[in-house]
Amino acid sequence: MEKKQKIVRTIAYYLSYITIGFVTGIIGPTLPGLSLNAGTTLEGISYIFPVLAVGYLIGSYAGGWMYDRFKVHPVVAAGLLILGIMMFLIPLSQTLWIILALFLVTGFAAGSVDVGGNTLLVWTHGASVGPFMVGLHFFFGFGAFIAPMIVGLTMRGSSDISWAYWTLTLLSIPIMLFIFLIPSTKAPTSPKAQAEGKSSLLLVFLITAFMFMHVGAELSYGGWIYSYAIKLGLTNEANAAYLTSAYWGAIMVGRLISVAVSMKVKPKMMLFVYLSGCALSALFLILFSTSITAVWICTITFGLSMSTLVPTTFTLTGDYLHISGKLAGWLVIGIGAGNLVVPWVVGQLFEPFGAISLPIVNLITLISALGILTLIVLLIKKMKLEKV
C-alpha cells in the first residue's frame, strides 16, 4: 500500500472514531433533557446505559463477522449512516421505550464502527501500527471531550437538546461519504494466522478478559468519581464536575504522549507499567480517601495511566495474532462487557458500603488484569509465537 493511501485511510478511521467518542460524551449532559422528553425520571432514563452496552456487544460481534466477508469501507459507512439517523431521531422521541430502542441501534452501529477502526488500522499499518493505534484512541477521547462543550453551546438559554444530537448527524454525513468513496482496505495475508487450536482460543479469551478488566475500571472511575467526591463531602457539585473533566482530559493527554512512548517501548512493557500506575493510583485513593488533594492527584494519574491500555492491547495482539474482523470483534466485546458490568458492580456497592467501593472495586479489577496480563505473556512464550 502506498504511503499516500495509508495516510488517507488513517485519517478516515480517525474521523470515524471522533463520532464514537461523541456518542459516549453526549449522553451524560443530555440525560435531564432526554428524561424530560420521555416524561420519566433520571432513574428511568438511566436504562440508556445498559441498553447501549447490549447494542454495542451485538454490533461488535456482527461487525467482526461482516468485515471478514464484505468490502470493509461500505460496512463502516453504513455504521456511520445509522449513527447519524439515530442521533437525528433521539431528541425527537417522546416515549421512553422508543428512546431506548434508538439507543440499542446506536450501540449496534457504534460497536460495528469501533471494530472497523481497530481492525482496518492494523490491516493498513501492520507491524508499525503501535503509534497509529494510540492516535486512533486519542481521537475517541477528543470526541468524548468536545461533546459536552457542544451540548453547552447549543443549549445556551434553552433546555432543547436537539441541536447537540443533530451536530453529530451533520458530522457523520461527510465522514460517511469520505470512507465510502475510499477503496476498501484488504486483510493482509500473514503467517500470524499460525496460532490455531485450543491454545489460540485460550489466548483470545485471556486478551478479551484483560480488555474487560481494565476498560471496566476506566469507565467506572469516569462514571463514579463525581458521586464519590460528593458522597464524601469533599467538594461542591461544580468542582466535582471539573474533576470528571480532568479525568477524561488526562486520558486524552496521556494518549497524545503515548504516541511517542509507543515508538520506543515494547507493548508488553507499556501494559505492565501503565497498568501498575493505575493500580497504585487506586491504592493511593483508598489510603487517602478523605483528602481532596489526593483525589485530584489520583484522578489525573489514573487517567494518564489508563490512557494507553486499550490501544496497546490491540497492538500487542496484532504483534502475535492475525487481527481478523472476528478477533477484533471479540476484543471489542470485552470492552463492551467491561463497560456494562464493572460500573454496575460499583453502583450496587456504592450505597450499602459507601463511596470507598469505587477504588476498592477498581483495585481488585486492576490486580486481576495484571494477573491476566502475566498469563498472556507466559502463554505467548509457551506457544512460541514470533513477533512479525
C-alpha positions in Angstrom: 0.0 0.0 0.0 1.4 3.4 -1.0 2.2 5.9 1.8 -0.5 8.4 0.5 -3.2 5.7 0.6 -2.2 4.8 4.2 -2.4 8.4 5.3 -5.8 9.0 3.7 -7.2 5.8 5.3 -5.7 6.6 8.6 -7.4 10.0 8.6 -10.7 8.4 7.7 -10.5 5.9 10.6 -9.5 8.7 13.0 -12.5 10.8 11.9 -14.9 7.8 12.4 -13.5 7.4 16.0 -14.4 11.0 16.8 -18.0 10.1 16.1 -17.9 7.2 18.6 -16.3 9.4 21.2 -19.0 12.0 20.6 -21.7 9.4 21.3 -20.0 8.5 24.5 -19.6 12.1 25.7 -23.1 13.4 24.7 -25.2 11.1 26.8 -24.4 12.3 30.4 -25.0 16.0 29.9 -28.3 15.4 28.0 -29.8 12.9 30.4 -32.1 15.5 32.1 -33.3 16.7 28.6 -33.9 13.1 27.5 -35.9 12.3 30.7 -37.9 15.5 30.2 -38.7 14.5 26.6 -39.7 11.0 27.7 -41.7 12.1 30.7 -39.7 9.9 33.1 -37.2 10.2 35.9 -33.4 10.2 35.8 -33.6 6.6 37.1 -35.8 5.6 34.3 -33.7 7.3 31.5 -30.6 5.7 33.0 -31.5 2.5 31.4 -29.9 4.0 28.3 -26.5 2.8 29.5 -27.2 -0.9 29.7 -29.2 -0.8 26.5 -26.4 1.0 24.7 -23.9 -1.5 26.0 -26.0 -4.5 24.9 -26.3 -3.0 21.4 -22.6 -2.4 21.4 -21.9 -6.0 22.2 -24.2 -7.2 19.4 -22.7 -4.7 16.9 -19.2 -5.7 17.8 -19.8 -9.4 17.0 -21.8 -8.6 13.9 -19.2 -6.1 12.7 -16.4 -8.6 13.1 -18.4 -11.1 11.0 -19.1 -8.5 8.3 -15.5 -7.2 8.0 -14.3 -10.7 7.2 -16.9 -11.2 4.4 -17.7 -7.9 2.7 -15.9 -4.8 1.4 -15.0 -3.1 4.6 -15.4 0.6 3.9 -19.1 0.3 2.9 -19.7 -1.5 6.2 -18.1 1.3 8.2 -20.0 3.9 6.2 -23.3 2.0 6.9 -22.5 2.1 10.6 -21.9 5.9 10.4 -25.1 6.4 8.5 -27.1 4.5 11.1 -25.4 6.6 13.9 -26.4 9.8 12.1 -30.0 8.7 11.7 -30.3 7.6 15.3 -28.8 10.9 16.5 -31.4 12.8 14.5 -34.3 10.8 15.8 -33.4 10.5 19.5 -34.2 14.2 20.5 -37.5 14.0 18.6 -38.7 10.9 20.5 -41.2 11.4 23.3 -41.5 7.9 24.7 -39.0 6.1 26.9 -39.2 2.7 25.1 -38.6 4.4 21.7 -35.6 6.3 23.0 -34.2 3.0 24.5 -34.8 1.2 21.1 -33.0 4.0 19.3 -30.0 3.8 21.7 -29.9 0.0 21.2 -29.5 0.6 17.5 -27.0 3.4 18.2 -24.9 0.9 20.3 -25.1 -1.6 17.5 -23.8 0.9 15.0 -21.1 2.3 17.3 -19.8 -1.3 18.1 -19.5 -2.1 14.4 -17.6 1.2 13.6 -15.4 0.6 16.7 -14.4 -2.9 15.4 -13.8 -1.4 12.0 -11.4 1.3 13.2 -9.2 -1.1 15.1 -9.2 -3.8 12.5 -8.6 -1.7 9.5 -5.9 0.3 11.1 -3.9 -2.9 11.8 -4.5 -4.1 8.2 -3.2 -0.7 7.0 -0.1 -0.4 9.1 0.8 -3.9 10.0 3.7 -4.3 12.5 4.2 -0.5 12.7 0.6 0.1 13.9 1.6 1.0 17.6 1.7 4.8 17.5 -1.2 5.0 14.9 -3.4 2.8 17.2 -2.7 5.2 20.2 -3.6 8.0 17.9 -6.9 6.4 16.9 -8.0 6.2 20.6 -6.8 9.7 21.2 -9.4 10.9 18.7 -12.1 8.8 20.5 -11.1 10.8 23.6 -11.2 14.0 21.6 -14.8 13.3 20.6 -15.9 12.5 24.1 -14.1 15.7 25.3 -15.8 18.1 22.9 -19.3 16.6 23.1 -20.2 18.2 26.5 -18.9 21.5 25.2 -21.1 21.3 22.1 -24.1 20.4 24.5 -23.3 23.6 26.5 -23.0 25.8 23.4 -26.2 24.5 21.7 -28.3 24.7 24.9 -27.5 28.3 25.9 -30.7 29.9 27.1 -32.7 26.8 26.3 -33.2 23.2 27.5 -33.6 21.9 24.0 -31.1 19.1 23.4 -31.9 18.7 19.7 -29.0 20.5 18.1 -26.5 18.8 20.4 -27.5 15.5 18.8 -28.0 16.9 15.3 -24.5 18.2 15.4 -23.3 14.6 15.4 -25.7 13.9 12.5 -24.1 16.7 10.5 -20.6 15.5 11.5 -21.3 11.9 10.4 -22.5 12.6 6.9 -19.2 13.9 5.3 -17.2 11.3 7.2 -19.5 8.5 5.9 -19.1 9.8 2.3 -15.4 10.1 2.7 -14.9 6.5 3.9 -17.4 5.1 1.4 -15.5 6.7 -1.5 -12.1 5.3 -0.5 -11.1 1.9 -1.9 -11.6 -0.7 0.8 -8.6 -2.0 2.8 -7.9 -5.7 2.3 -6.9 -8.1 5.0 -3.2 -8.9 4.7 -2.0 -12.5 4.3 0.1 -13.2 7.3 1.9 -16.1 9.0 0.4 -14.8 12.2 -2.6 -16.9 11.3 -0.4 -19.8 12.5 -2.0 -19.8 16.0 -4.7 -22.4 15.9 -6.4 -24.8 18.2 -7.1 -24.7 22.0 -4.0 -22.6 22.8 -5.0 -19.8 20.5 -8.6 -19.9 21.8 -7.3 -19.6 25.3 -5.1 -16.6 24.3 -8.0 -14.8 22.7 -10.1 -15.5 25.8 -7.4 -14.1 28.0 -6.9 -11.0 25.9 -10.7 -10.4 25.9 -10.8 -10.9 29.7 -7.9 -8.4 30.0 -9.9 -5.9 28.0 -12.9 -6.5 30.2 -11.0 -5.7 33.4 -9.1 -2.6 32.5 -11.9 -1.0 30.4 -14.4 -1.7 33.2 -12.1 0.1 35.6 -11.7 3.0 33.2 -15.4 3.6 32.8 -16.3 3.0 36.4 -13.9 5.7 37.5 -15.1 8.2 35.0 -18.7 7.4 35.8 -18.5 7.4 39.6 -15.7 9.9 40.6 -18.3 12.7 40.6 -20.5 10.9 43.0 -17.5 9.8 45.1 -16.4 13.4 45.7 -20.0 14.5 46.5 -20.8 11.5 48.7 -17.7 12.1 50.9 -18.4 15.8 51.1 -15.0 16.6 49.6 -16.2 19.4 47.2 -19.2 21.0 45.6 -21.1 19.9 42.5 -19.3 22.3 40.2 -15.8 21.2 41.3 -16.8 17.6 41.1 -17.8 18.1 37.5 -14.4 19.6 36.9 -12.9 16.5 38.5 -14.7 14.4 36.0 -13.5 16.6 33.1 -9.9 16.4 34.4 -10.1 12.6 34.3 -11.2 12.4 30.7 -8.8 15.2 29.8 -5.9 13.3 31.4 -6.8 10.2 29.3 -6.7 12.3 26.1 -3.4 14.0 27.0 -2.0 10.6 28.0 -2.8 9.1 24.7 -1.1 12.0 22.9 2.0 11.5 25.0 1.9 7.7 24.4 2.2 8.2 20.6 5.8 9.0 21.2 6.3 6.4 24.0 4.9 3.6 21.8 7.7 4.2 19.3 10.4 3.4 21.9 8.8 1.0 24.4 7.5 -2.5 23.7 3.7 -3.1 24.2 4.2 -5.7 26.9 6.4 -3.3 29.0 3.9 -0.4 28.4 1.0 -2.5 29.6 2.7 -3.6 32.8 4.0 -0.1 33.6 0.8 1.7 32.8 -1.4 -0.9 34.5 0.7 -0.8 37.6 0.3 3.0 37.6 -3.5 2.5 37.6 -3.4 0.1 40.5 -1.1 2.3 42.6 -3.5 5.2 42.0 -6.4 3.2 43.2 -4.5 2.1 46.3 -3.5 5.7 47.0 -7.1 6.8 46.8 -8.1 4.1 49.3 -5.4 5.2 51.7 -6.1 8.9 51.4 -9.8 8.8 50.6 -10.8 11.9 52.5 -8.3 14.3 51.0 -9.5 16.3 48.1 -5.9 17.0 47.1 -5.3 13.2 47.0 -8.4 12.7 44.9 -7.2 15.2 42.3 -3.8 13.6 42.2 -5.3 10.1 41.9 -7.7 11.2 39.2 -5.0 12.7 37.0 -2.5 9.9 37.5 -5.3 7.3 37.0 -6.3 8.9 33.7 -2.8 9.2 32.4 -2.0 5.6 33.3 -5.3 4.3 31.9 -4.9 6.2 28.6 -2.9 3.8 26.6 -4.2 0.4 27.8 -6.8 -0.2 25.1 -4.7 0.8 22.0 -1.6 -1.0 23.4 -3.7 -4.2 23.9 -4.7 -4.1 20.3 -1.1 -3.6 19.3 0.2 -6.5 21.4 -2.5 -8.7 19.9 -1.5 -7.7 16.4 2.1 -8.5 17.1 1.4 -12.2 17.6 -2.0 -13.0 16.0 -3.7 -12.0 12.8 -6.3 -9.4 13.5 -9.3 -10.6 11.6 -12.7 -8.9 11.9 -13.9 -11.7 14.1 -10.9 -11.4 16.5 -11.3 -7.6 16.8 -15.0 -8.2 17.4 -14.2 -10.4 20.4 -11.8 -7.8 21.8 -14.5 -5.0 21.5 -17.0 -7.4 23.1 -14.6 -7.5 26.1 -14.7 -3.7 26.1 -18.5 -3.5 25.9 -18.9 -6.1 28.6 -16.5 -4.3 30.9 -18.4 -1.0 30.3 -21.6 -2.8 31.3 -20.5 -4.9 34.3 -17.9 -3.1 36.4 -19.6 0.3 36.7 -22.8 -1.7 37.6 -21.0 -3.5 40.4 -19.7 -0.2 41.8 -23.3 1.1 41.7 -24.6 -1.9 43.6 -22.0 -1.4 46.3 -22.0 2.4 46.4 -25.0 2.9 48.7 -24.6 0.0 51.2 -20.9 0.2 51.6 -20.1 3.8 50.8 -18.0 5.7 48.2 -14.9 3.7 49.1 -16.4 0.9 47.0 -15.1 2.7 43.8 -11.4 2.5 44.5 -11.7 -0.9 46.1 -13.5 -2.5 43.1 -11.1 -0.8 40.8 -8.1 -2.1 42.7 -9.4 -5.6 42.6 -10.2 -5.3 38.9 -6.7 -4.0 38.1 -4.9 -6.6 40.1 -6.9 -9.2 38.3 -5.9 -7.5 35.0 -2.2 -7.7 36.0 -2.6 -11.4 36.7 -4.3 -12.0 33.3 -1.6 -10.0 31.5 1.1 -12.2 33.1 -0.8 -15.3 31.9 -1.0 -13.8 28.4 2.8 -13.2 28.3 3.5 -16.8 29.6 1.1 -18.3 27.0 2.7 -16.4 24.2 6.1 -17.8 25.2 4.7 -21.3 25.6 3.1 -21.2 22.1 6.4 -19.8 20.7 4.7 -17.2 18.7 7.1 -15.0 16.8 6.5 -11.3 16.6 6.0 -10.2 13.0 
